[in-house]
Amino acid sequence: MTVPPVALHCPTEGDGPAVLLIHGLGASHQDWRDVAPLLAPHYQVLTPDLRGYGESPRGPGPYRPDVMANDVLALLEARDIHQAHVVGHSMGGAVAVELALRAPDRVQTLTIANSVPAFRPTRLREWFEVGLRLATMSVLGPRRLGKIMGRRMFPKPEQEALRRFIEARAAANQRRVYLSSLMALTQWSAMERLHELVMPVAILASGNDYFAVEDMRRYAEWVPDGHFYCFPDARHGVPLEAGPEMAGCLQRFFEGSEQGGPRHV
C-alpha cells in the first residue's frame, strides 16, 4: 500500500548546491546545529524533521525508512531541487540509502554517518541496543530514555550541556512514533542492493560507537565508489560531538565530487 507523503518541516539556510542533512532515530533538525551553519556559506542546507519528529506532522505511519525517504523526495520535488548532496546519520543513513536507491539521479553524493547497511540485529550487542530502547521507551518513556542515551553518548564531565540537550529533545518524542520507527528499522536491510549505489559514497565511523569501525569500513568497500573516514575519539553522536570536523569532511567530499577530482573525506 502506498503511503501518502507528509509535508516536512525543513529549516533551510545558505545558497548554492543543495545539501540535505537527515537526522537519526528520536532526533530532529536540531542535531545539525553545529554542522549546517558551517556549510551554509557555500551550500543551500536543508535539515528536515522526519515524519513524526521535531516539528513535522506525525502522519498515519508506518514509520519505515522507505516511507520517510518518500517524504524527503516529495520535499525535494516541492522545492524544485533536482540534485543534492545527501547525508544521513544513524537511522537517517537508512533513509538516505532508500532515497538514493529510489531516485539515484537526485543524489549527487551520499554520506552515511554512524549507520550500517542492515539494522536487523544478529549479535548479542545489537539485540541489547534494541532491547534497551524498547524496554526503556515502553516502560519509562521518552525523557528517561533520553537521559540514558545522553549519558551513553556523551559521558565526559564537560559534555553536561549535550546530555541536557539530548534529554530535552527526547522528551518531545511520541512513544508510538519512536517504537514504530525502531521496530521498522530492525527489519531494514539494503545489503542486496548496495551495488546499486553508484554515486560517490562516504562512510563516516566513530572509534567509540556501538557500530564497529571494521563493519563501517567494510560498508565503504561494499559500495562501488566508497570512501571511509573515522572520528577516532567520538561516539554515536558525531554531528553534535564533532560538528566542525564533520562539516570539514563533508565539504572536502562535496568539493571533490563537484570538481570531478579526488574525493577526499
C-alpha positions as CSV (number, residue, x, y, z in Angstrom):
1,M,0.0,0.0,0.0
2,T,1.3,3.4,-1.0
3,V,1.7,5.8,1.9
4,P,1.0,9.5,1.0
5,P,3.9,11.8,1.8
6,V,3.6,14.4,4.6
7,A,4.9,17.9,4.2
8,L,8.1,18.0,6.3
9,H,9.2,20.9,8.4
10,C,12.5,21.9,6.9
11,P,14.7,24.8,8.1
12,T,16.9,26.0,5.2
13,E,19.9,28.3,5.2
14,G,22.5,29.4,2.7
15,D,22.6,29.4,-1.1
16,G,24.3,27.2,-3.7
17,P,24.3,23.5,-4.4
18,A,21.8,21.7,-2.2
19,V,22.9,19.7,0.8
20,L,20.3,17.5,2.6
21,L,21.0,16.5,6.2
22,I,18.8,13.7,7.6
23,H,18.7,13.1,11.3
24,G,18.5,9.8,13.2
25,L,16.1,8.0,15.4
26,G,14.4,10.1,18.1
27,A,16.3,13.2,16.8
28,S,15.4,16.3,14.8
29,H,16.9,19.1,12.7
30,Q,18.5,20.5,15.9
31,D,21.1,17.7,15.7
32,W,22.7,19.6,12.8
33,R,23.1,22.9,14.7
34,D,26.9,22.7,14.6
35,V,27.2,21.4,11.0
36,A,24.6,23.3,8.9
37,P,25.9,26.8,9.7
38,L,29.4,25.9,8.6
39,L,28.2,24.6,5.3
40,A,25.7,27.4,4.7
41,P,28.3,29.9,3.3
42,H,28.8,27.5,0.3
43,Y,25.6,25.5,0.1
44,Q,21.9,25.6,0.4
45,V,21.5,23.4,3.5
46,L,18.2,21.6,4.2
47,T,17.6,20.0,7.6
48,P,14.2,18.3,7.6
49,D,12.4,16.9,10.6
50,L,11.4,13.4,9.5
51,R,7.8,12.2,9.7
52,G,6.7,12.2,13.4
53,Y,9.8,14.0,14.7
54,G,10.6,17.6,15.6
55,E,8.0,20.0,14.1
56,S,6.9,17.7,11.2
57,P,3.4,16.1,11.3
58,R,3.2,12.5,12.6
59,G,1.1,11.2,9.7
60,P,-0.6,7.8,9.9
61,G,2.6,5.7,9.7
62,P,4.2,3.3,9.1
63,Y,7.5,4.9,10.0
64,R,9.7,2.8,7.8
65,P,12.9,4.2,6.1
66,D,11.3,3.8,2.6
67,V,8.2,5.8,3.7
68,M,10.4,8.5,5.2
69,A,12.5,8.6,2.0
70,N,9.3,9.2,0.0
71,D,8.6,12.2,2.3
72,V,12.1,13.6,1.6
73,L,11.7,13.0,-2.1
74,A,8.5,14.9,-2.1
75,L,10.3,17.7,-0.2
76,L,12.9,17.9,-2.9
77,E,10.3,18.0,-5.6
78,A,8.3,20.7,-3.9
79,R,11.5,22.8,-3.5
80,D,12.3,22.1,-7.2
81,I,15.7,20.7,-6.2
82,H,16.9,18.3,-8.9
83,Q,20.0,17.1,-7.2
84,A,21.6,17.2,-3.7
85,H,24.4,16.0,-1.6
86,V,22.6,13.7,0.8
87,V,23.8,13.0,4.3
88,G,22.2,10.6,6.8
89,H,23.1,10.0,10.4
90,S,22.1,6.7,12.1
91,M,18.5,5.9,11.1
92,G,18.9,8.8,8.7
93,G,21.5,6.7,7.0
94,A,18.9,4.1,6.2
95,V,16.5,6.9,4.9
96,A,19.3,8.3,2.8
97,V,20.1,5.0,1.3
98,E,16.4,4.4,0.4
99,L,16.3,7.8,-1.2
100,A,19.5,7.1,-3.2
101,L,18.1,3.7,-4.4
102,R,14.7,5.2,-5.3
103,A,15.9,8.4,-7.0
104,P,19.6,8.0,-7.8
105,D,19.6,10.9,-10.2
106,R,18.7,13.2,-7.3
107,V,21.7,12.2,-5.2
108,Q,25.0,13.8,-6.2
109,T,26.9,12.2,-3.3
110,L,25.8,10.0,-0.4
111,T,27.3,10.3,3.1
112,I,26.4,7.8,5.8
113,A,27.4,8.6,9.3
114,N,27.2,6.2,12.3
115,S,25.0,3.9,10.3
116,V,25.1,0.4,8.8
117,P,23.6,-1.3,5.7
118,A,21.4,-3.6,7.7
119,F,19.8,-2.8,11.1
120,R,18.5,-6.4,11.6
121,P,20.1,-7.4,14.9
122,T,22.2,-10.6,14.7
123,R,24.8,-10.2,17.5
124,L,24.2,-10.1,21.3
125,R,25.3,-6.4,21.4
126,E,22.9,-5.5,18.7
127,W,20.0,-7.2,20.5
128,F,21.0,-5.4,23.7
129,E,20.9,-2.0,21.9
130,V,17.4,-2.7,20.5
131,G,16.1,-4.2,23.8
132,L,17.4,-1.3,25.9
133,R,15.5,1.2,23.7
134,L,12.3,-0.9,23.5
135,A,12.1,-1.6,27.2
136,T,13.0,1.9,28.4
137,M,10.7,3.7,26.0
138,S,7.8,1.3,26.6
139,V,8.1,1.4,30.4
140,L,9.7,4.6,31.4
141,G,9.0,6.9,28.5
142,P,11.0,9.3,26.2
143,R,12.6,11.6,28.8
144,R,14.1,8.7,30.7
145,L,15.3,7.1,27.5
146,G,16.9,10.4,26.5
147,K,18.6,10.7,29.9
148,I,20.1,7.2,29.5
149,M,21.2,7.7,25.9
150,G,22.6,11.2,26.7
151,R,24.9,9.6,29.3
152,R,26.0,6.9,27.0
153,M,26.7,9.1,24.0
154,F,28.3,12.0,26.0
155,P,29.9,10.6,29.2
156,K,32.6,13.2,29.7
157,P,32.1,15.7,32.5
158,E,32.5,18.6,30.1
159,Q,29.6,17.3,28.0
160,E,26.9,18.0,30.5
161,A,25.2,20.5,28.2
162,L,25.0,17.9,25.5
163,R,23.4,15.4,27.9
164,R,20.8,18.0,28.9
165,F,20.1,18.7,25.2
166,I,19.5,15.0,24.4
167,E,17.2,14.6,27.4
168,A,15.1,17.7,26.4
169,R,15.0,16.7,22.8
170,A,13.9,13.1,23.6
171,A,11.2,14.3,25.9
172,A,9.4,15.7,22.9
173,N,9.2,12.4,21.1
174,Q,5.9,10.5,20.8
175,R,6.2,7.0,22.3
176,R,4.2,5.4,19.4
177,V,6.3,7.1,16.7
178,Y,9.6,6.1,18.3
179,L,8.7,2.5,18.9
180,S,7.2,2.1,15.4
181,S,10.3,3.6,13.9
182,L,12.6,1.4,15.9
183,M,10.7,-1.8,15.0
184,A,10.6,-0.9,11.3
185,L,14.4,-0.2,11.4
186,T,15.1,-3.6,12.9
187,Q,13.5,-5.1,9.8
188,W,15.5,-2.9,7.3
189,S,18.4,-4.1,5.2
190,A,20.0,-2.8,1.9
191,M,22.7,-5.5,1.8
192,E,21.5,-6.9,-1.5
193,R,21.1,-3.5,-3.1
194,L,24.4,-1.9,-2.2
195,H,25.8,-2.4,-5.8
196,E,23.1,0.0,-7.0
197,L,24.6,2.9,-5.1
198,V,26.8,4.1,-8.0
199,M,27.2,7.7,-6.8
200,P,30.2,8.6,-4.6
201,V,29.6,7.3,-1.1
202,A,31.3,8.4,2.1
203,I,31.1,6.2,5.2
204,L,31.8,8.1,8.5
205,A,32.5,6.0,11.5
206,S,33.4,6.7,15.2
207,G,36.0,4.9,17.2
208,N,33.7,4.5,20.3
209,D,30.4,3.9,18.5
210,Y,28.3,0.8,19.1
211,F,28.7,0.2,15.4
212,A,32.1,-1.4,15.0
213,V,34.7,0.5,13.0
214,E,35.5,-2.5,10.9
215,D,31.9,-3.1,10.0
216,M,31.7,0.5,8.8
217,R,35.0,0.1,6.8
218,R,33.5,-2.9,5.1
219,Y,30.4,-0.9,4.2
220,A,32.7,1.5,2.3
221,E,34.2,-1.4,0.5
222,W,30.9,-2.9,-0.5
223,V,29.6,0.1,-2.5
224,P,31.1,0.7,-6.0
225,D,32.6,4.1,-5.1
226,G,33.1,4.1,-1.4
227,H,35.3,6.3,0.8
228,F,35.9,5.9,4.6
229,Y,36.7,8.2,7.5
230,C,36.8,7.6,11.2
231,F,36.5,10.1,14.1
232,P,38.7,8.1,16.5
233,D,37.6,9.7,19.8
234,A,33.9,10.2,19.1
235,R,30.9,8.1,20.0
236,H,27.5,7.8,18.2
237,G,26.5,11.5,18.2
238,V,29.1,12.8,15.7
239,P,27.0,15.8,14.4
240,L,26.8,17.1,18.0
241,E,30.2,15.9,19.3
242,A,32.4,16.7,16.3
243,G,30.3,19.1,14.3
244,P,33.1,21.3,12.9
245,E,35.2,18.3,11.9
246,M,32.3,16.6,10.3
247,A,31.4,19.8,8.4
248,G,35.0,19.9,7.1
249,C,34.9,16.3,6.0
250,L,31.6,16.9,4.2
251,Q,32.8,20.0,2.4
252,R,36.0,18.2,1.1
253,F,33.9,15.3,-0.1
254,F,31.4,17.6,-1.8
255,E,34.0,19.8,-3.5
256,G,35.9,16.8,-4.9
257,S,32.7,15.4,-6.4
258,E,31.7,18.8,-7.9
259,Q,35.1,19.4,-9.4
260,G,35.5,15.9,-10.8
261,G,38.8,15.3,-8.9
262,P,39.8,13.1,-6.0
263,R,37.1,12.9,-3.3
264,H,38.9,13.2,0.0
265,V,36.9,12.8,3.2
